[in-house]
Amino acid sequence: MGWTLSDRPHHTYRFHHYRPAGRATVRIHTGIGRDVRTDLHQDRRAYVWNNDTDTATLRNQRGRTVDSISWGHRHR
């Protein structure tokens, strides 16, 4: 299955060929680009994250939530 990052409406990015190491930092970009160790790209042509309210959820290869952050006035 692999690690995933998703927003509240369930737009999901799968970490293909990448396994985050403990305490590692990686930036996930919505747009198109070349993946490197510290920056991965979703290769989407449209925005995913809402500026006013949304939730980002990181799940491991077993589907368990590793981390989640919400912002905006309606976060859950």
Residue pairs with C-beta under 8 A, 6 or more apart in sequence:
1 61
1 62
1 63
2 14
2 15
2 16
2 61
3 14
3 15
3 18
3 19
3 20
3 58
3 59
3 60
3 61
3 66
4 12
4 13
4 14
4 15
4 58
4 59
5 12
5 13
5 15
5 28
5 56
5 57
5 58
5 59
6 12
6 13
6 56
6 57
6 59
7 48
7 49
7 50
7 54
7 55
7 56
7 57
8 50
8 53
8 54
8 55
8 76
11 48
13 28
13 40
13 42
15 40
18 26
18 35
18 40
19 61
20 26
25 38
26 37
26 38
26 39
26 40
27 38
27 39
27 40
28 40
28 41
28 42
29 39
29 40
29 41
29 42
30 41
30 42
30 44
30 47
30 48
30 49
31 41
31 42
31 43
31 44
31 45
32 41
32 43
32 44
32 45
33 39
33 41
33 43
34 41
35 41
42 48
49 56
50 72
52 72
52 73
53 70
53 71
53 72
53 73
53 74
53 75
54 70
54 71
54 72
54 75
55 68
55 69
55 70
55 71
55 75
55 76
56 68
56 69
56 70
57 65
57 67
57 68
58 65
58 66
58 67
58 68
59 65
59 66
60 66
70 76
